[in-house]
Amino acid sequence: MPKKISISPVTRISGLLSIDLYLDENGKVKEANVAGEQFRGFEAMLKGRHITDAVYFTQRICGICSMAHGFTAARLVEQIYGITPTPELILLQQIMFGAEFLQNHIRHFYLLALPDYIGTASLPSSNFQNPIDDLRLNPKEQEELTAHYFSAMEYSRKCHDALAVFGGKIPHQHGLTPEGVAVFPDADRRKQFWFLLQQIQTFVADIQLPDAYLLAKAYPEYFQIGSGPYRYISFGLFDPRFGGHFPAGILNQGELFPVNPEEIQESITYAWLESNDAETRPAPEKPLAYTWVKAPRYHGLSFEGGPLARKMIRSGNTTPGGVAGGVMPRLIARAEEAVLISKWMEDWLKQLPPDGRYIHSLPSPVNNQAVQMNEAPRGPLLHSMTTANEEIASYRVITPSTWNFSPKDEAGIRGPAEESLIGAGADPVNPVEPGRIIRSFDPCLSCATHFIDWEGRNKLSLNIMS
């Protein structure tokens, strides 16, 4: 039995993520290092640019959740300029944002997670070299889920089509601007969006959610397998004024607390980063480091974010361990959330006034710093900015993946994904169980960043994540 297993990459469609598993004599994981291998340079890119550039630049952080970054940056810019967005503008942006959540949740379940339960012979996206020997669905069920896998590609595209109705394009919406939404929601566009939404609603309610319940029934032990530390965090999603939202909160071992952004710190002890009082710099040769991901901590503890966290906090579940936090609860929470959001979007679309004010002018800045907390499909998202002379002096982004896939900190506290792997069985030939655990978090990492010198020569090319 080997003492170490490395899986790289562990993702299927969203960038580079590796895990090193250290095994005990029984083949169980006793320690895990989760390594994000993509460098994000956006905070450095934004320095010195105009304040409003944040809305466009931050969308490029991720092609899957570009609306999350753009929407959050837009709220941040409004704080700097002292703008209060109109209710109809927030409503329209939420409708666009909801479409992004739906495409992500459909894509995650079918393209990332499902191949772990159907096998390599049926689907093209599994990265296991050998057939999975833990397949429990009967031939008819496997055939149906395989068909749904391919249908999911079409419905995920419909979500993108819906977002592009008001966003202009996808990814990286042009309709979303620092001043609001430039694409007016006239009757034709609302009708087009409505037509697409009805189809997506049917798919997530009648296909995806039953498929998630089917997997959970077939793999009941995965309600516990992959459980993290039972600490959950959400920054809050959607405006409660319009009906339907997820509240912000901290759920720590059954106790609910409000979120205070001042309590959030980031450790770089095991990240390929070094810092001084002025800035954080890449340090790819740093001893003992194994990832480019920082380690966000709240009150010194790691917290899991995402649909399961939002579900737990929204329901006010205050029983420690009362709801299992493993693989299947994550998959079910994501499917249930897709159904819920699609229903909310229907109501929001009905409330959308045809003659509202969806764009506003920007006066001179009235603040030189701001913090905006929001949720992306994968969990909590924070943007903060300081400015000088209408330029960005500093910009900070804490993404959901840094919460879920954070390394250990200086106290040795593991991130949620690392904690969830402890005790898992790891077959050295085909480590299916660790793959199922990691992919239940919906891992997503973006493209490499290239640093060049003034002569234009490629000086440093690193596949890493901030």
C-alpha positions in Angstrom: 0.0 0.0 0.0 1.5 3.4 -1.0 1.8 6.0 1.6 1.0 8.9 -0.7 -1.4 9.3 -3.7 -1.5 12.4 -5.9 -4.4 13.2 -8.1 -3.8 16.0 -10.7 -6.0 17.4 -12.0 -9.0 16.5 -9.9 -11.3 18.9 -11.7 -13.0 18.1 -15.1 -13.9 21.3 -16.8 -12.7 24.2 -14.5 -9.0 24.5 -14.3 -6.2 23.0 -12.3 -6.6 21.6 -8.8 -4.5 18.8 -7.3 -4.6 16.8 -4.1 -1.9 14.9 -2.3 -3.3 12.2 0.0 -1.2 10.7 2.8 -2.5 7.3 3.8 -2.4 5.2 7.0 -1.7 1.5 7.1 -5.4 0.8 6.3 -5.4 2.9 3.2 -7.4 5.7 4.8 -6.5 9.4 4.3 -4.8 10.7 7.4 -3.6 14.0 5.9 -4.5 15.9 2.7 -3.0 18.9 0.8 -5.2 20.5 -1.7 -3.2 22.6 -4.2 -4.6 25.4 -6.3 -2.2 25.7 -9.2 -3.4 28.8 -11.0 -2.2 32.2 -10.2 -4.7 35.1 -10.2 -3.1 38.5 -10.8 -6.3 40.6 -11.0 -5.7 42.6 -7.8 -2.3 43.7 -9.2 -3.8 44.4 -12.6 -6.5 46.7 -11.1 -4.1 48.9 -9.2 -3.8 52.3 -10.9 -6.8 51.8 -13.2 -10.0 53.9 -13.1 -12.5 53.0 -10.4 -15.1 51.9 -12.9 -12.7 49.5 -14.6 -13.4 47.1 -11.7 -16.7 46.0 -13.1 -15.2 44.9 -16.4 -11.8 43.5 -15.1 -13.2 41.5 -12.3 -15.6 39.7 -14.6 -12.5 38.1 -16.2 -11.6 36.4 -13.0 -14.0 33.5 -14.0 -15.8 32.7 -17.1 -18.4 30.6 -15.3 -19.3 33.2 -12.6 -18.4 36.4 -14.3 -21.7 38.0 -13.4 -21.0 37.3 -9.7 -17.8 39.4 -9.9 -19.3 42.1 -12.1 -22.4 42.4 -9.9 -20.3 42.6 -6.7 -17.9 45.1 -8.3 -20.8 47.3 -9.5 -22.2 47.5 -5.9 -18.7 48.4 -4.8 -18.4 51.2 -7.3 -21.8 52.5 -6.3 -20.5 52.8 -2.7 -17.5 54.8 -3.8 -19.7 57.2 -5.7 -22.4 57.3 -3.1 -25.1 56.0 -5.5 -28.2 54.2 -4.3 -29.3 51.9 -7.1 -33.0 51.9 -7.9 -35.1 48.9 -6.9 -35.8 48.0 -10.5 -32.1 48.1 -11.3 -31.3 45.6 -8.5 -34.2 43.5 -9.6 -32.9 43.3 -13.2 -29.4 42.5 -12.0 -30.8 39.8 -9.8 -32.6 38.2 -12.7 -29.3 38.2 -14.7 -27.5 36.9 -11.6 -30.0 34.1 -11.1 -29.5 32.8 -14.7 -25.8 32.5 -13.9 -26.6 30.4 -10.8 -28.8 28.1 -12.8 -26.2 27.4 -15.5 -23.6 26.7 -12.9 -25.7 24.4 -10.8 -26.8 22.4 -13.9 -23.2 22.2 -15.2 -21.8 21.1 -11.9 -24.2 18.3 -11.2 -24.0 16.7 -14.6 -20.6 17.5 -16.0 -18.5 17.5 -12.8 -20.2 15.2 -10.3 -22.3 12.7 -12.3 -19.5 10.9 -14.1 -18.3 9.6 -10.7 -21.4 7.5 -10.4 -22.0 6.3 -13.9 -18.5 5.3 -15.1 -16.1 5.9 -17.9 -17.8 3.7 -20.5 -20.9 5.9 -20.6 -19.6 9.5 -20.4 -16.7 11.3 -22.1 -15.7 13.5 -19.2 -14.5 11.1 -16.6 -10.7 11.3 -16.0 -10.4 7.9 -14.4 -8.3 5.5 -16.4 -10.0 2.4 -15.0 -13.7 1.6 -14.7 -15.4 2.6 -11.5 -16.2 -0.6 -9.5 -18.8 1.2 -7.2 -21.6 1.6 -9.7 -25.0 1.0 -8.1 -27.6 2.3 -10.6 -29.4 -0.3 -12.7 -29.0 -0.2 -16.5 -32.2 1.8 -17.0 -31.3 4.4 -14.5 -27.8 4.7 -15.9 -29.2 5.1 -19.4 -31.6 7.8 -18.3 -28.9 9.7 -16.4 -26.6 9.5 -19.4 -29.3 11.0 -21.5 -29.7 13.8 -18.9 -26.0 14.4 -18.9 -26.2 15.4 -22.6 -29.4 17.3 -22.1 -27.8 19.3 -19.4 -25.4 20.8 -21.9 -28.3 22.2 -23.8 -30.1 23.6 -20.7 -26.9 25.1 -19.4 -26.6 26.9 -22.7 -30.2 28.1 -22.4 -29.2 29.7 -19.1 -26.4 31.5 -20.9 -28.8 32.6 -23.6 -31.1 34.0 -20.9 -28.3 35.9 -19.2 -27.2 37.3 -22.6 -30.7 38.7 -23.2 -29.9 41.5 -20.8 -26.1 41.0 -20.5 -25.5 41.4 -24.2 -23.0 38.5 -24.2 -21.7 35.6 -22.0 -19.3 35.3 -20.4 -18.2 38.8 -19.3 -21.4 40.8 -19.8 -21.3 44.1 -21.7 -24.8 44.9 -20.7 -23.7 45.2 -17.0 -21.9 48.5 -16.6 -20.7 50.6 -13.6 -23.8 52.8 -14.3 -26.3 50.0 -14.3 -27.7 47.8 -17.1 -27.4 49.2 -20.6 -29.8 46.7 -22.2 -33.4 48.0 -21.6 -35.9 45.3 -20.4 -38.5 45.9 -23.1 -41.4 43.6 -23.7 -39.6 41.6 -26.4 -36.6 40.9 -24.1 -38.8 40.0 -21.1 -40.7 37.6 -23.3 -37.6 36.0 -24.6 -36.2 35.6 -21.1 -39.5 34.2 -19.9 -39.6 31.6 -22.6 -36.1 30.4 -21.7 -36.7 30.4 -18.0 -39.8 28.2 -18.3 -37.8 25.5 -20.1 -35.0 25.7 -17.5 -37.5 25.6 -14.6 -38.9 22.3 -16.0 -35.5 20.8 -16.3 -34.2 21.6 -12.8 -37.5 20.6 -11.1 -38.4 17.5 -13.1 -35.0 16.2 -14.1 -32.1 17.5 -12.0 -33.7 17.4 -8.6 -35.0 13.8 -9.0 -31.6 12.8 -10.3 -29.9 14.2 -7.2 -32.4 12.3 -5.0 -31.8 9.1 -7.0 -28.0 9.3 -6.4 -28.6 10.0 -2.7 -30.8 6.9 -2.4 -28.2 4.7 -4.1 -25.3 6.1 -2.0 -26.7 6.7 1.5 -23.3 6.5 3.2 -22.2 9.6 1.3 -24.4 11.7 3.5 -21.6 11.3 6.0 -18.6 10.6 3.7 -16.9 13.9 2.9 -18.3 15.8 5.9 -16.3 18.9 6.7 -16.0 20.7 10.1 -19.7 21.6 10.3 -18.8 25.3 10.1 -20.7 27.3 7.4 -20.5 30.8 6.1 -22.7 32.9 3.8 -22.5 36.6 2.9 -26.1 36.7 1.9 -27.7 36.4 -1.6 -30.4 38.5 -3.3 -32.4 41.5 -1.9 -35.1 40.4 0.5 -37.4 43.2 -0.6 -38.4 41.3 -3.7 -39.2 37.9 -2.1 -36.7 35.1 -2.0 -33.2 35.5 -0.6 -30.5 33.7 1.4 -29.5 35.6 4.6 -26.0 36.2 5.6 -24.7 34.3 8.6 -22.1 32.1 10.4 -23.1 28.7 11.5 -20.5 27.2 13.9 -21.3 23.9 15.5 -25.0 24.6 15.7 -24.8 28.3 16.7 -25.8 31.1 14.3 -24.0 34.4 14.3 -24.0 37.6 12.1 -21.2 38.1 9.7 -18.6 40.8 10.5 -16.1 41.4 7.6 -13.6 42.8 10.0 -13.2 39.3 11.5 -12.0 37.9 8.2 -8.2 37.3 7.9 -6.1 35.5 5.3 -3.2 33.3 6.1 -0.5 32.7 3.6 1.6 30.3 5.7 1.4 27.5 3.2 0.7 29.6 0.1 3.4 30.5 -2.5 3.0 34.1 -1.5 4.9 36.5 0.7 3.9 39.9 2.0 5.1 43.1 3.6 3.1 46.0 4.8 2.6 47.3 1.3 1.6 44.2 -0.9 1.6 40.5 -1.4 4.0 39.0 -4.0 4.4 35.6 -5.6 7.0 33.4 -3.9 7.0 30.1 -6.0 10.1 28.8 -4.2 8.7 29.3 -0.7 9.6 26.4 1.6 6.7 24.2 2.9 4.2 26.0 0.6 2.0 23.8 -1.6 -0.7 26.1 -3.2 -1.4 29.5 -4.5 -4.6 29.7 -2.5 -4.7 31.8 0.5 -6.5 30.6 3.7 -9.4 32.8 4.7 -10.3 32.4 8.3 -13.2 33.8 10.4 -12.4 34.1 14.1 -9.4 32.0 13.2 -11.5 29.1 11.9 -12.1 27.7 8.4 -15.7 27.7 7.1 -17.4 26.0 4.2 -19.4 28.1 1.7 -21.8 27.2 -1.1 -25.4 25.9 -1.5 -25.2 23.6 1.5 -24.0 26.5 3.7 -26.8 28.8 2.3 -29.4 26.1 2.9 -28.2 25.4 6.5 -28.1 29.1 7.4 -31.4 29.9 5.7 -33.2 27.1 7.6 -31.6 28.1 10.9 -30.4 24.6 11.5 -28.8 24.9 15.0 -28.4 21.2 15.8 -24.7 20.3 15.6 -24.4 17.5 13.1 -28.2 17.4 12.8 -27.9 17.5 9.0 -25.1 15.5 7.5 -22.6 17.7 5.7 -21.1 15.2 3.3 -21.1 14.6 -0.5 -24.9 14.0 -1.0 -26.1 16.9 1.1 -24.0 19.2 -1.1 -25.4 17.8 -4.3 -29.0 17.9 -3.1 -28.6 21.4 -1.7 -27.3 22.6 -5.1 -30.2 21.0 -7.0 -32.8 22.3 -4.5 -31.3 25.8 -4.8 -31.6 25.7 -8.5 -35.4 25.0 -8.3 -35.8 27.7 -5.6 -33.9 30.4 -7.6 -35.8 29.6 -10.8 -39.1 30.1 -9.0 -37.9 33.4 -7.5 -36.7 34.6 -10.9 -40.2 34.0 -12.3 -41.6 36.3 -9.6 -38.9 38.9 -10.1 -39.6 39.0 -13.9 -43.2 39.8 -13.2 -42.2 42.6 -10.9 -39.9 44.2 -13.4 -41.4 47.6 -14.4 -41.1 48.4 -18.2 -40.5 52.1 -17.6 -38.0 52.0 -14.7 -34.6 53.6 -14.3 -32.0 51.0 -15.1 -29.0 53.2 -15.5 -27.7 56.3 -13.7 -24.9 58.8 -14.0 -21.9 58.7 -11.7 -21.0 61.9 -9.9 -17.6 62.6 -8.2 -16.6 59.9 -5.7 -17.7 60.6 -2.1 -15.8 57.7 -0.5 -12.3 56.4 -0.9 -12.8 52.9 0.4 -15.6 50.3 0.3 -16.3 46.6 1.0 -19.0 44.6 -0.7 -19.9 41.0 0.3 -22.0 38.8 -1.9 -22.5 35.2 -2.8 -21.3 33.4 -6.0 -22.6 30.0 -6.9 -19.8 28.3 -5.1 -20.0 30.4 -1.9 -19.0 33.7 -0.3 -17.4 36.4 -2.4 -15.8 39.6 -1.1 -14.5 42.6 -3.0 -12.9 45.6 -1.3 -11.3 48.7 -2.8 -9.4 51.8 -1.7 -9.0 54.7 -4.2 -7.1 57.9 -4.8 -7.9 60.5 -7.5 -10.5 58.3 -9.1 -8.0 55.5 -9.5 -7.9 52.2 -7.7 -5.1 52.3 -5.1 -5.7 48.7 -3.9 -8.2 45.9 -4.6 -8.9 42.7 -2.7 -10.9 39.7 -3.8 -11.7 36.7 -1.6 -13.4 34.1 -3.8 -15.4 31.0 -2.7 -12.7 28.7 -3.8 -10.3 30.2 -1.4 -12.7 29.4 1.4 -13.4 25.8 0.4 -10.0 24.9 -1.0 -7.8 26.8 1.4 -4.6 25.3 2.8 -3.8 24.9 6.4 -3.0 28.0 8.4 -0.3 28.8 10.9 -2.3 27.0 13.6 -2.5 23.8 11.4 -6.3 24.2 10.9 -7.3 22.6 7.6 -9.5 24.1 5.0 -13.0 22.6 4.4 -12.0 20.4 1.5 -8.9 19.1 3.2 -10.9 18.4 6.3 -13.5 16.5 4.4 -10.9 14.1 2.9 -9.7 12.9 6.3 -10.7 9.2 6.8 -11.7 8.7 3.2 -10.7 5.5 1.5 -8.2 6.0 -1.3 -7.8 3.2 -3.8 -4.3 3.8 -5.3 -5.4 2.5 -8.7 -8.7 4.4 -9.0 -9.2 6.9 -6.0 -12.9 7.3 -6.6 -14.0 8.4 -3.1 -11.6 11.4 -2.8 -12.7 12.5 -6.3 -16.4 12.4 -5.3 -15.6 14.4 -2.2 -13.6 17.1 -3.8 -16.0 17.5 -6.8 -19.0 17.8 -4.4 -17.6 21.3 -3.5 -17.9 22.4 -7.2 -14.2 23.2 -7.7 -13.5 25.9 -10.2 -10.1 27.5 -11.1 -9.4 29.9 -13.9 -6.7 30.3 -16.5 -3.0 30.9 -16.1 -1.5 34.4 -15.8 1.6 35.3 -17.7 4.1 37.9 -16.5 6.3 39.5 -19.2 9.2 42.0 -19.0 9.3 45.3 -20.9 10.8 43.6 -23.9 7.8 41.4 -24.2 9.6 38.1 -23.4 7.8 35.5 -21.5 9.4 35.9 -18.1 7.2 33.9 -15.8 4.3 31.6 -16.6 2.5 30.0 -13.7 -0.7 28.1 -13.5 -1.9 29.2 -10.1 -4.9 30.5 -8.1 -5.1 33.5 -5.7 
